[in-house]
Amino acid sequence: MDPITLATAAVGLLAPYLRKVGEKVAETVADHLADTGSSVVERLYRTLKARLRPGSYEAGQLQGVEDKPESPARQQALVNSLAEFLAEHPDVAKEIEALVAEAEGAGAQVQAIESGITAGGNLNLRAGGDITGRDRIGGGDLAAKPKKSPPE
């Protein structure tokens, strides 16, 4: 998996996990880990946190997502810095890739917030509402319709 795809998948898995951790501080760890794939995502988080040098730019970006996990801007900043880090540290990239694959295999889902349509890996993407790109397709009719020729 290329570094940007891997970083995107890792952050997409971590953001909902970090949001849950923030919401459930009062609950026990056992209750939290009962969620499907959550224990693998926790291992992904702990592994990533352990591999980033304290005080490094990447660790700062992870801290930003820890502090405000619902922020798409912070998630994207972490994706960008993590992609560079993983490109420079292929041993860590392999470890993170294995955990991402295990988490997805256990049923954890990558979440993309306010990112539009995002492609990567073996992800099944679903769009609700309108899809806008070069051509706009909307109103629940997501199949492209042939264009009619203008009257002569």
Rosetta blueprint (number, residue, H / E / L):
1 M L
2 D L
3 P H
4 I H
5 T H
6 L H
7 A H
8 T H
9 A H
10 A H
11 V H
12 G H
13 L H
14 L H
15 A H
16 P H
17 Y H
18 L H
19 R H
20 K H
21 V H
22 G H
23 E H
24 K L
25 V L
26 A L
27 E L
28 T L
29 V H
30 A H
31 D H
32 H H
33 L L
34 A L
35 D L
36 T L
37 G L
38 S H
39 S H
40 V H
41 V H
42 E H
43 R H
44 L H
45 Y H
46 R H
47 T H
48 L H
49 K H
50 A H
51 R H
52 L L
53 R L
54 P L
55 G L
56 S L
57 Y H
58 E H
59 A H
60 G H
61 Q H
62 L H
63 Q H
64 G H
65 V H
66 E H
67 D H
68 K L
69 P L
70 E L
71 S L
72 P H
73 A H
74 R H
75 Q H
76 Q H
77 A H
78 L H
79 V H
80 N H
81 S H
82 L H
83 A H
84 E H
85 F H
86 L H
87 A H
88 E H
89 H L
90 P H
91 D H
92 V H
93 A H
94 K H
95 E H
96 I H
97 E H
98 A H
99 L H
100 V H
101 A H
102 E H
103 A H
104 E H
105 G H
106 A L
107 G L
108 A L
109 Q L
110 V L
111 Q L
112 A L
113 I L
114 E L
115 S L
116 G L
117 I L
118 T L
119 A L
120 G L
121 G L
122 N L
123 L L
124 N L
125 L L
126 R L
127 A L
128 G L
129 G L
130 D L
131 I E
132 T E
133 G L
134 R L
135 D L
136 R E
137 I E
138 G L
139 G L
140 G L
141 D L
142 L L
143 A L
144 A L
145 K L
146 P L
147 K L
148 K L
149 S L
150 P L
151 P L
152 E L
